[in-house]
Amino acid sequence: MLRLASTAVATALLALGALMVSGPAANAVVLDSTDITIDVPNAALSAFTGPFANLKIDLTSNTTADVSFTSLTNGGYLYMMGDGGTADLNVNGTYVLAVRENSVAGFTPSYKSNTPGNLSSFGNFNLSLNTNGGFGEAATTISFTLTDTGAPWATAAGVLTPNDDGYSAGVHVIACAEPDCSATAQAALSGFAAKNFPAHGVAATRR
């Protein structure tokens, strides 16, 4: 079961978006969709074969978007996501965040906060979802819904905008060796990966 942020953390989130818990998303009509491959490693991951995760954004209305991060397997490793800076976006405008329950066999991911801030060498993101722990609470899929509280989004790509360093999405990667990746195994290494914004289009201008 997902756990909510503490009162102190939740108060700090009000400026950018609250963390709420919800069940699976209803079958909504998708107006536009974009797929983004997260493939730029930080120094800790530079020796590992990417890409590391896929990000899918489905625009279901001009003010709602369903977002899913999915781990990828490359170079003999499953790149799970967890711990601080688990899933990160630079959202185009103000938003409310509702996390959907995510799980993978043997692992028990739970989410404690949305704490915007710096992600390794990739700059600041205005959405940074954190799990309560490291490897044992890692996930292979992380899904949530964003509700726009500002000007409407015109496209799925327009849900994001580059941060000051030119990145729009990122993950905290926990590399787990295949084919024996399990909750009782040990992570080979953890690091961070991101996506340079121009590689997946230009965000819609917000007016």
TORMIVEX-186681 format. One line per 4 residues: number of its first residue (from 1); their letters; for each residue x, y, z of N, C-alpha, C, O. Coordinates in nm, 2 decimals, m for minus. Example, Ala and Ser with C-alpha at 12.3 -4.5 7.8 and 13.67 -1.06 7.14 Angstrom:
BEGIN
1	AS	1.32 m0.57 0.78 1.23 m0.45 0.78 1.32 m0.33 0.78 1.42 m0.33 0.85; 1.28 m0.22 0.71 1.37 m0.11 0.71 1.29 0.00 0.79 1.34 0.11 0.80
This chain:
BEGIN
1	MLRL	0.08 m0.12 0.00 0.00 0.00 0.00 0.09 0.12 0.00 0.19 0.13 0.07; 0.05 0.23 m0.08 0.13 0.35 m0.08 0.12 0.42 0.05 0.01 0.43 0.11; 0.23 0.49 0.09 0.22 0.57 0.21 0.24 0.71 0.17 0.31 0.75 0.09; 0.16 0.80 0.24 0.16 0.94 0.21 0.28 1.01 0.28 0.33 0.96 0.38
5	ASTA	0.31 1.13 0.23 0.42 1.20 0.29 0.38 1.25 0.42 0.26 1.26 0.46; 0.48 1.28 0.51 0.46 1.34 0.64 0.40 1.47 0.62 0.40 1.53 0.52; 0.34 1.53 0.73 0.28 1.66 0.73 0.38 1.76 0.69 0.34 1.85 0.61; 0.50 1.76 0.74 0.60 1.86 0.70 0.63 1.86 0.55 0.64 1.96 0.49
9	VATA	0.65 1.74 0.50 0.68 1.72 0.36 0.56 1.77 0.28 0.58 1.84 0.18; 0.44 1.72 0.32 0.32 1.75 0.24 0.30 1.90 0.23 0.26 1.96 0.13; 0.33 1.97 0.34 0.31 2.12 0.34 0.41 2.18 0.24 0.37 2.28 0.17; 0.53 2.13 0.23 0.63 2.19 0.14 0.59 2.16 m0.01 0.64 2.23 m0.10
13	LLAL	0.50 2.07 m0.03 0.46 2.03 m0.17 0.36 2.12 m0.23 0.34 2.12 m0.35; 0.29 2.20 m0.15 0.17 2.27 m0.20 0.20 2.36 m0.31 0.11 2.39 m0.40; 0.32 2.42 m0.32 0.35 2.51 m0.42 0.35 2.45 m0.56 0.33 2.51 m0.66; 0.39 2.32 m0.57 0.41 2.25 m0.69 0.31 2.14 m0.72 0.29 2.11 m0.84
17	GALM	0.25 2.08 m0.62 0.16 1.97 m0.65 0.16 1.88 m0.53 0.26 1.84 m0.47; 0.03 1.83 m0.50 0.02 1.74 m0.39 0.04 1.60 m0.43 0.02 1.57 m0.55; 0.08 1.51 m0.34 0.09 1.37 m0.36 m0.03 1.30 m0.31 m0.06 1.30 m0.19; m0.11 1.24 m0.40 m0.23 1.17 m0.37 m0.22 1.02 m0.42 m0.13 1.00 m0.50
21	VSGP	m0.30 0.94 m0.36 m0.29 0.80 m0.40 m0.42 0.76 m0.46 m0.53 0.80 m0.42; m0.42 0.68 m0.57 m0.54 0.64 m0.64 m0.52 0.50 m0.69 m0.41 0.45 m0.69; m0.63 0.44 m0.73 m0.62 0.31 m0.79 m0.59 0.32 m0.94 m0.55 0.43 m0.99; m0.60 0.21 m1.02 m0.57 0.21 m1.16 m0.65 0.32 m1.23 m0.77 0.34 m1.20
25	AANA	m0.59 0.37 m1.33 m0.66 0.48 m1.41 m0.78 0.41 m1.49 m0.77 0.30 m1.54; m0.88 0.49 m1.50 m1.00 0.45 m1.58 m0.96 0.44 m1.73 m0.86 0.51 m1.77; m1.03 0.37 m1.81 m1.01 0.37 m1.95 m1.04 0.50 m2.02 m1.16 0.52 m2.06; m0.95 0.59 m2.02 m0.98 0.73 m2.07 m0.94 0.73 m2.22 m0.86 0.66 m2.27
29	VVLD	m1.00 0.82 m2.29 m0.97 0.84 m2.43 m0.84 0.92 m2.44 m0.82 1.02 m2.37; m0.74 0.87 m2.52 m0.61 0.93 m2.53 m0.62 1.02 m2.65 m0.64 0.98 m2.77; m0.59 1.15 m2.62 m0.60 1.25 m2.73 m0.46 1.26 m2.80 m0.46 1.29 m2.92; m0.35 1.23 m2.73 m0.22 1.24 m2.79 m0.13 1.16 m2.70 m0.15 1.15 m2.58
33	STDI	m0.02 1.11 m2.76 0.07 1.02 m2.68 0.21 1.04 m2.73 0.24 1.07 m2.85; 0.31 1.03 m2.64 0.45 1.04 m2.67 0.53 0.93 m2.59 0.50 0.91 m2.48; 0.63 0.87 m2.65 0.72 0.78 m2.59 0.86 0.84 m2.58 0.91 0.89 m2.69; 0.92 0.84 m2.47 1.05 0.90 m2.45 1.15 0.79 m2.39 1.11 0.73 m2.29
37	TIDV	1.26 0.78 m2.45 1.36 0.68 m2.40 1.46 0.76 m2.31 1.53 0.85 m2.36; 1.48 0.71 m2.19 1.57 0.78 m2.10 1.71 0.71 m2.11 1.72 0.59 m2.07; 1.80 0.78 m2.17 1.92 0.71 m2.22 2.05 0.78 m2.18 2.16 0.73 m2.22; 2.05 0.89 m2.11 2.17 0.96 m2.08 2.22 0.93 m1.94 2.15 0.97 m1.84
41	PNAA	2.33 0.85 m1.92 2.37 0.81 m1.78 2.45 0.92 m1.72 2.52 1.00 m1.78; 2.45 0.92 m1.58 2.55 1.00 m1.51 2.68 0.92 m1.50 2.69 0.81 m1.55; 2.78 0.97 m1.43 2.91 0.91 m1.43 2.90 0.77 m1.37 2.97 0.68 m1.42; 2.82 0.74 m1.27 2.81 0.61 m1.21 2.76 0.51 m1.30 2.79 0.39 m1.28
45	LSAF	2.68 0.54 m1.40 2.62 0.45 m1.49 2.69 0.44 m1.63 2.65 0.37 m1.72; 2.80 0.52 m1.64 2.86 0.54 m1.77 2.91 0.41 m1.83 2.92 0.39 m1.95; 2.94 0.31 m1.75 3.00 0.18 m1.80 2.89 0.08 m1.83 2.91 m0.03 m1.88; 2.76 0.12 m1.81 2.65 0.03 m1.83 2.58 0.06 m1.96 2.58 0.17 m2.01
49	TGPF	2.52 m0.04 m2.02 2.46 m0.03 m2.15 2.32 0.02 m2.14 2.23 m0.05 m2.08; 2.29 0.13 m2.19 2.15 0.18 m2.19 2.08 0.15 m2.32 2.13 0.07 m2.40; 1.96 0.20 m2.34 1.88 0.29 m2.25 1.84 0.22 m2.12 1.84 0.10 m2.11; 1.79 0.30 m2.03 1.76 0.26 m1.90 1.61 0.25 m1.86 1.57 0.16 m1.78
53	ANLK	1.53 0.33 m1.92 1.39 0.33 m1.89 1.31 0.40 m2.01 1.37 0.47 m2.09; 1.18 0.36 m2.02 1.10 0.43 m2.12 0.99 0.51 m2.04 0.94 0.47 m1.94; 0.96 0.63 m2.09 0.86 0.71 m2.04 0.75 0.73 m2.14 0.77 0.77 m2.25; 0.63 0.70 m2.10 0.51 0.72 m2.19 0.42 0.82 m2.13 0.38 0.81 m2.01
57	IDLT	0.37 0.91 m2.21 0.28 1.02 m2.16 0.16 1.01 m2.25 0.17 1.03 m2.37; 0.04 0.98 m2.19 m0.09 0.99 m2.27 m0.17 1.11 m2.22 m0.20 1.12 m2.10; m0.19 1.20 m2.31 m0.28 1.31 m2.28 m0.42 1.27 m2.30 m0.47 1.23 m2.40; m0.50 1.27 m2.18 m0.63 1.23 m2.18 m0.73 1.34 m2.19 m0.85 1.32 m2.21
61	SNTT	m0.69 1.46 m2.16 m0.76 1.59 m2.18 m0.66 1.70 m2.18 m0.54 1.67 m2.16; m0.71 1.82 m2.20 m0.61 1.93 m2.20 m0.56 1.96 m2.07 m0.47 2.05 m2.05; m0.61 1.90 m1.96 m0.56 1.92 m1.83 m0.53 1.80 m1.75 m0.50 1.80 m1.63; m0.53 1.68 m1.82 m0.49 1.56 m1.75 m0.40 1.47 m1.84 m0.42 1.47 m1.96
65	ADVS	m0.30 1.41 m1.78 m0.21 1.32 m1.85 m0.18 1.20 m1.76 m0.15 1.21 m1.64; m0.18 1.08 m1.82 m0.13 0.96 m1.76 0.01 0.93 m1.79 0.05 0.93 m1.91; 0.09 0.91 m1.69 0.24 0.90 m1.71 0.28 0.76 m1.66 0.24 0.72 m1.55; 0.37 0.70 m1.74 0.42 0.57 m1.69 0.57 0.56 m1.73 0.61 0.58 m1.84
69	FTSL	0.65 0.53 m1.62 0.79 0.49 m1.64 0.80 0.34 m1.64 0.75 0.28 m1.55; 0.88 0.28 m1.73 0.90 0.14 m1.74 1.05 0.11 m1.75 1.12 0.16 m1.83; 1.09 0.02 m1.66 1.23 m0.03 m1.67 1.26 m0.10 m1.80 1.18 m0.17 m1.85; 1.39 m0.08 m1.84 1.43 m0.16 m1.96 1.55 m0.25 m1.92 1.61 m0.23 m1.82
73	TNGG	1.57 m0.36 m2.00 1.67 m0.45 m1.98 1.77 m0.44 m2.09 1.74 m0.46 m2.21; 1.90 m0.41 m2.06 2.00 m0.40 m2.16 2.14 m0.44 m2.09 2.16 m0.42 m1.97; 2.23 m0.50 m2.17 2.36 m0.53 m2.13 2.36 m0.63 m2.01 2.46 m0.63 m1.93; 2.26 m0.71 m2.00 2.25 m0.81 m1.89 2.20 m0.76 m1.76 2.21 m0.83 m1.66
77	YLYM	2.14 m0.64 m1.76 2.09 m0.58 m1.63 1.94 m0.54 m1.66 1.91 m0.48 m1.76; 1.86 m0.56 m1.55 1.73 m0.49 m1.54 1.75 m0.37 m1.47 1.80 m0.37 m1.35; 1.71 m0.25 m1.52 1.73 m0.12 m1.46 1.61 m0.08 m1.39 1.52 m0.01 m1.44; 1.60 m0.12 m1.26 1.49 m0.09 m1.18 1.50 0.06 m1.13 1.60 0.12 m1.15
81	MGDG	1.39 0.10 m1.07 1.38 0.24 m1.03 1.35 0.25 m0.88 1.25 0.18 m0.84; 1.42 0.33 m0.80 1.39 0.34 m0.66 1.47 0.44 m0.59 1.56 0.51 m0.64; 1.44 0.46 m0.46 1.51 0.55 m0.37 1.49 0.69 m0.40 1.39 0.73 m0.47; 1.57 0.78 m0.35 1.55 0.93 m0.38 1.56 0.96 m0.53 1.65 0.91 m0.60
85	GTAD	1.47 1.04 m0.58 1.47 1.08 m0.72 1.43 0.96 m0.81 1.48 0.95 m0.92; 1.34 0.88 m0.76 1.30 0.76 m0.83 1.25 0.79 m0.97 1.30 0.73 m1.07; 1.16 0.88 m0.98 1.10 0.92 m1.11 1.09 1.07 m1.11 1.03 1.13 m1.02; 1.14 1.13 m1.22 1.15 1.28 m1.22 1.10 1.34 m1.35 1.13 1.28 m1.46
89	LNVN	1.03 1.45 m1.34 0.99 1.52 m1.46 1.00 1.67 m1.44 1.00 1.72 m1.32; 1.02 1.74 m1.54 1.01 1.89 m1.54 0.88 1.92 m1.61 0.87 1.93 m1.73; 0.77 1.94 m1.53 0.64 1.95 m1.58 0.62 2.10 m1.63 0.66 2.19 m1.56; 0.55 2.11 m1.74 0.52 2.24 m1.80 0.40 2.30 m1.73 0.29 2.29 m1.77
93	GTYV	0.43 2.37 m1.62 0.33 2.44 m1.54 0.30 2.38 m1.40 0.37 2.29 m1.36; 0.20 2.43 m1.34 0.17 2.37 m1.20 0.08 2.25 m1.22 0.01 2.24 m1.32; 0.08 2.17 m1.12 0.01 2.04 m1.13 m0.03 1.98 m1.00 0.02 2.03 m0.89; m0.12 1.88 m1.00 m0.15 1.79 m0.89 m0.11 1.65 m0.93 m0.14 1.61 m1.04
97	LAVR	m0.04 1.58 m0.84 0.01 1.44 m0.87 m0.07 1.34 m0.80 m0.09 1.35 m0.68; m0.12 1.24 m0.87 m0.19 1.12 m0.81 m0.12 1.00 m0.85 m0.12 0.96 m0.97; m0.05 0.93 m0.75 0.03 0.81 m0.78 m0.07 0.69 m0.79 m0.15 0.67 m0.70; m0.05 0.60 m0.89 m0.12 0.48 m0.89 m0.03 0.36 m0.83 0.09 0.37 m0.85
101	ENSV	m0.10 0.27 m0.77 m0.02 0.16 m0.71 0.06 0.08 m0.81 0.01 0.05 m0.92; 0.19 0.05 m0.78 0.28 m0.02 m0.87 0.34 m0.13 m0.79 0.38 m0.11 m0.67; 0.36 m0.24 m0.85 0.43 m0.35 m0.79 0.50 m0.44 m0.89 0.47 m0.44 m1.01; 0.59 m0.52 m0.84 0.66 m0.62 m0.92 0.69 m0.74 m0.82 0.72 m0.72 m0.70
105	AGFT	0.68 m0.86 m0.87 0.70 m0.98 m0.79 0.82 m0.97 m0.70 0.93 m0.95 m0.75; 0.81 m0.99 m0.57 0.92 m0.99 m0.48 0.96 m0.86 m0.43 1.03 m0.85 m0.33; 0.91 m0.75 m0.49 0.95 m0.62 m0.44 0.83 m0.55 m0.39 0.71 m0.58 m0.43; 0.85 m0.45 m0.30 0.73 m0.38 m0.24 0.75 m0.23 m0.25 0.77 m0.17 m0.15
109	PSYK	0.74 m0.17 m0.37 0.75 m0.03 m0.38 0.64 0.05 m0.30 0.53 0.01 m0.31; 0.68 0.15 m0.23 0.59 0.24 m0.17 0.65 0.38 m0.18 0.77 0.40 m0.18; 0.56 0.48 m0.18 0.61 0.62 m0.21 0.58 0.71 m0.10 0.47 0.71 m0.04; 0.69 0.79 m0.06 0.68 0.87 0.06 0.66 1.02 0.02 0.60 1.09 0.11
113	SNTP	0.70 1.07 m0.09 0.69 1.21 m0.11 0.72 1.25 m0.26 0.78 1.17 m0.33; 0.67 1.36 m0.30 0.71 1.43 m0.42 0.80 1.55 m0.37 0.75 1.65 m0.32; 0.93 1.54 m0.39 1.02 1.64 m0.34 1.10 1.70 m0.45 1.21 1.65 m0.48; 1.05 1.80 m0.52 1.13 1.86 m0.63 1.27 1.90 m0.59 1.29 1.95 m0.48
117	GNLS	1.36 1.89 m0.68 1.50 1.93 m0.65 1.60 1.88 m0.75 1.56 1.83 m0.86; 1.72 1.88 m0.72 1.83 1.84 m0.81 1.84 1.69 m0.82 1.82 1.61 m0.73; 1.87 1.65 m0.95 1.89 1.50 m0.98 2.03 1.49 m1.03 2.06 1.51 m1.15; 2.13 1.45 m0.95 2.26 1.42 m0.99 2.32 1.54 m1.07 2.31 1.65 m1.03
121	SFGN	2.37 1.51 m1.19 2.43 1.61 m1.28 2.33 1.67 m1.38 2.37 1.74 m1.47; 2.20 1.64 m1.36 2.10 1.67 m1.46 2.01 1.79 m1.42 1.92 1.83 m1.49; 2.04 1.86 m1.31 1.97 1.98 m1.28 1.85 1.96 m1.19 1.82 1.85 m1.15; 1.77 2.06 m1.18 1.65 2.06 m1.09 1.53 2.02 m1.17 1.51 2.06 m1.29
125	FNLS	1.44 1.94 m1.11 1.31 1.90 m1.17 1.20 1.94 m1.07 1.22 1.93 m0.95; 1.09 1.98 m1.13 0.98 2.03 m1.04 0.89 1.91 m1.00 0.79 1.94 m0.93; 0.92 1.79 m1.04 0.85 1.67 m0.99 0.96 1.57 m0.96 1.03 1.53 m1.05; 0.97 1.52 m0.84 1.06 1.41 m0.81 1.00 1.32 m0.70 0.99 1.35 m0.59
129	LNTN	0.95 1.20 m0.76 0.89 1.11 m0.67 0.99 1.01 m0.61 1.08 0.96 m0.68; 0.97 0.99 m0.48 1.07 0.91 m0.40 1.00 0.79 m0.34 0.89 0.80 m0.28; 1.07 0.68 m0.35 1.02 0.56 m0.27 1.07 0.57 m0.13 1.16 0.64 m0.10; 1.02 0.48 m0.04 1.06 0.48 0.10 1.20 0.42 0.12 1.26 0.44 0.22
133	GGFG	1.24 0.34 0.03 1.37 0.27 0.05 1.44 0.25 m0.08 1.41 0.31 m0.19; 1.55 0.16 m0.08 1.63 0.14 m0.19 1.59 0.02 m0.27 1.47 0.01 m0.32; 1.68 m0.08 m0.28 1.66 m0.19 m0.37 1.53 m0.27 m0.34 1.46 m0.31 m0.43; 1.50 m0.30 m0.21 1.39 m0.38 m0.18 1.26 m0.32 m0.21 1.15 m0.38 m0.22
137	EAAT	1.26 m0.19 m0.23 1.13 m0.11 m0.27 1.14 m0.06 m0.41 1.07 0.04 m0.44; 1.23 m0.11 m0.49 1.24 m0.07 m0.63 1.12 m0.12 m0.71 1.05 m0.21 m0.67; 1.10 m0.05 m0.82 0.99 m0.08 m0.91 1.03 m0.10 m1.05 1.14 m0.04 m1.09; 0.96 m0.17 m1.13 0.99 m0.18 m1.28 0.89 m0.09 m1.36 0.91 m0.07 m1.47
141	TISF	0.78 m0.06 m1.29 0.68 0.03 m1.36 0.63 0.13 m1.25 0.60 0.09 m1.14; 0.63 0.26 m1.29 0.58 0.36 m1.20 0.48 0.44 m1.28 0.51 0.50 m1.38; 0.36 0.45 m1.23 0.25 0.52 m1.30 0.18 0.62 m1.22 0.16 0.60 m1.10; 0.15 0.73 m1.28 0.07 0.84 m1.20 0.00 0.93 m1.30 0.02 0.92 m1.42
145	TLTD	m0.09 1.00 m1.25 m0.17 1.10 m1.33 m0.14 1.24 m1.29 m0.13 1.27 m1.17; m0.12 1.32 m1.38 m0.10 1.46 m1.36 m0.22 1.54 m1.40 m0.28 1.52 m1.51; m0.26 1.63 m1.31 m0.37 1.72 m1.34 m0.32 1.86 m1.35 m0.26 1.91 m1.25; m0.33 1.93 m1.46 m0.28 2.06 m1.49 m0.37 2.16 m1.41 m0.49 2.17 m1.43
149	TGAP	m0.30 2.25 m1.33 m0.38 2.35 m1.26 m0.35 2.49 m1.32 m0.39 2.59 m1.26; m0.28 2.49 m1.43 m0.26 2.62 m1.50 m0.32 2.62 m1.64 m0.43 2.57 m1.66; m0.24 2.68 m1.74 m0.29 2.68 m1.87 m0.29 2.54 m1.93 m0.21 2.46 m1.89; m0.38 2.51 m2.02 m0.40 2.37 m2.07 m0.28 2.32 m2.15 m0.21 2.41 m2.21
153	WATA	m0.26 2.19 m2.16 m0.16 2.13 m2.24 m0.22 2.10 m2.38 m0.34 2.06 m2.39; m0.15 2.13 m2.49 m0.20 2.11 m2.62 m0.16 1.97 m2.68 m0.23 1.91 m2.76; m0.05 1.92 m2.63 0.01 1.79 m2.68 0.07 1.71 m2.56 0.09 1.77 m2.46; 0.09 1.58 m2.59 0.15 1.50 m2.48 0.30 1.55 m2.46 0.34 1.55 m2.34
157	AGVL	0.37 1.58 m2.56 0.50 1.63 m2.55 0.51 1.76 m2.47 0.60 1.80 m2.40; 0.40 1.84 m2.48 0.39 1.97 m2.42 0.36 1.96 m2.27 0.36 2.06 m2.20; 0.34 1.84 m2.22 0.33 1.82 m2.07 0.46 1.85 m2.00 0.47 1.89 m1.89; 0.57 1.84 m2.08 0.71 1.86 m2.02 0.77 1.98 m2.08 0.73 2.03 m2.19
161	TPND	0.87 2.03 m2.01 0.95 2.14 m2.06 1.09 2.12 m2.01 1.11 2.07 m1.90; 1.19 2.17 m2.08 1.33 2.15 m2.03 1.36 2.23 m1.90 1.31 2.34 m1.89; 1.44 2.17 m1.82 1.49 2.25 m1.70 1.61 2.33 m1.75 1.64 2.34 m1.87; 1.67 2.40 m1.65 1.78 2.49 m1.69 1.90 2.42 m1.75 1.98 2.49 m1.82
165	DGYS	1.91 2.29 m1.73 2.02 2.21 m1.79 1.98 2.14 m1.92 2.06 2.06 m1.97; 1.85 2.16 m1.96 1.81 2.10 m2.09 1.75 1.96 m2.08 1.73 1.90 m2.18; 1.72 1.92 m1.95 1.66 1.78 m1.94 1.51 1.79 m1.89 1.48 1.89 m1.82; 1.43 1.70 m1.93 1.29 1.70 m1.90 1.24 1.58 m1.82 1.13 1.59 m1.76
169	AGVH	1.32 1.47 m1.81 1.28 1.35 m1.74 1.41 1.28 m1.69 1.51 1.29 m1.75; 1.39 1.21 m1.58 1.50 1.13 m1.53 1.46 1.02 m1.43 1.34 1.02 m1.39; 1.55 0.93 m1.40 1.51 0.82 m1.30 1.64 0.79 m1.22 1.75 0.82 m1.26; 1.61 0.74 m1.10 1.72 0.68 m1.02 1.73 0.53 m1.05 1.63 0.46 m1.02
173	VIAC	1.83 0.49 m1.11 1.84 0.35 m1.17 1.91 0.26 m1.06 2.01 0.30 m1.00; 1.85 0.15 m1.04 1.92 0.04 m0.96 1.93 m0.08 m1.05 1.84 m0.15 m1.09; 2.06 m0.11 m1.09 2.09 m0.21 m1.18 2.09 m0.35 m1.11 2.15 m0.37 m1.01; 2.01 m0.44 m1.17 1.99 m0.57 m1.11 2.03 m0.68 m1.22 1.97 m0.68 m1.32
177	AEPD	2.13 m0.76 m1.19 2.18 m0.86 m1.29 2.07 m0.96 m1.32 2.01 m1.02 m1.24; 2.06 m0.98 m1.45 1.97 m1.08 m1.51 2.05 m1.21 m1.54 2.17 m1.19 m1.57; 1.99 m1.33 m1.54 1.85 m1.36 m1.53 1.81 m1.39 m1.39 1.70 m1.43 m1.36; 1.89 m1.36 m1.29 1.86 m1.39 m1.15 1.82 m1.27 m1.06 1.84 m1.28 m0.94
181	CSAT	1.77 m1.17 m1.12 1.73 m1.05 m1.05 1.61 m1.09 m0.96 1.51 m1.14 m1.00; 1.62 m1.06 m0.83 1.52 m1.09 m0.73 1.54 m1.00 m0.61 1.64 m0.94 m0.60; 1.44 m0.99 m0.52 1.45 m0.91 m0.41 1.56 m0.96 m0.31 1.60 m0.88 m0.22; 1.60 m1.09 m0.32 1.70 m1.14 m0.23 1.84 m1.13 m0.29 1.94 m1.15 m0.23
185	AQAA	1.85 m1.08 m0.42 1.98 m1.06 m0.48 2.03 m0.92 m0.43 1.97 m0.85 m0.35; 2.15 m0.88 m0.48 2.20 m0.75 m0.45 2.21 m0.67 m0.57 2.24 m0.72 m0.68; 2.18 m0.54 m0.56 2.20 m0.45 m0.67 2.34 m0.44 m0.71 2.43 m0.43 m0.63; 2.37 m0.44 m0.84 2.50 m0.43 m0.89 2.56 m0.29 m0.87 2.67 m0.27 m0.84
189	LSGF	2.47 m0.19 m0.89 2.51 m0.05 m0.88 2.39 0.04 m0.89 2.29 m0.01 m0.95; 2.39 0.16 m0.84 2.29 0.25 m0.87 2.34 0.38 m0.92 2.46 0.42 m0.89; 2.26 0.45 m1.00 2.31 0.58 m1.06 2.18 0.65 m1.11 2.07 0.61 m1.08; 2.20 0.75 m1.19 2.09 0.83 m1.24 2.10 0.84 m1.40 2.21 0.83 m1.45
193	AAKN	1.99 0.85 m1.46 1.98 0.87 m1.60 1.87 0.97 m1.63 1.78 0.99 m1.56; 1.89 1.04 m1.75 1.79 1.14 m1.78 1.77 1.15 m1.93 1.83 1.07 m2.01; 1.69 1.24 m1.98 1.66 1.26 m2.12 1.68 1.41 m2.15 1.62 1.49 m2.09; 1.76 1.43 m2.25 1.78 1.57 m2.30 1.65 1.61 m2.38 1.61 1.54 m2.47
197	FPAH	1.60 1.72 m2.34 1.46 1.76 m2.39 1.45 1.77 m2.55 1.35 1.71 m2.60; 1.54 1.83 m2.62 1.52 1.85 m2.77 1.51 1.72 m2.84 1.46 1.71 m2.95; 1.55 1.60 m2.78 1.55 1.48 m2.85 1.41 1.42 m2.87 1.38 1.33 m2.94; 1.31 1.48 m2.79 1.17 1.43 m2.81 1.07 1.55 m2.84 0.96 1.54 m2.80
201	GVAA	1.12 1.65 m2.90 1.03 1.75 m2.95 1.02 1.88 m2.86 1.10 1.89 m2.76; 0.94 1.97 m2.90 0.93 2.10 m2.84 0.80 2.11 m2.76 0.70 2.08 m2.82; 0.80 2.15 m2.64 0.68 2.17 m2.56 0.59 2.28 m2.62 0.64 2.38 m2.67; 0.46 2.26 m2.60 0.37 2.36 m2.65 0.39 2.49 m2.56 0.42 2.48 m2.44
205	TRR	0.37 2.60 m2.62 0.38 2.73 m2.55 0.26 2.75 m2.46 0.15 2.73 m2.50; 0.29 2.78 m2.33 0.18 2.80 m2.24 0.15 2.95 m2.24 0.24 3.03 m2.22; 0.02 2.98 m2.25 m0.02 3.12 m2.25 m0.11 3.15 m2.13 m0.16 3.27 m2.11
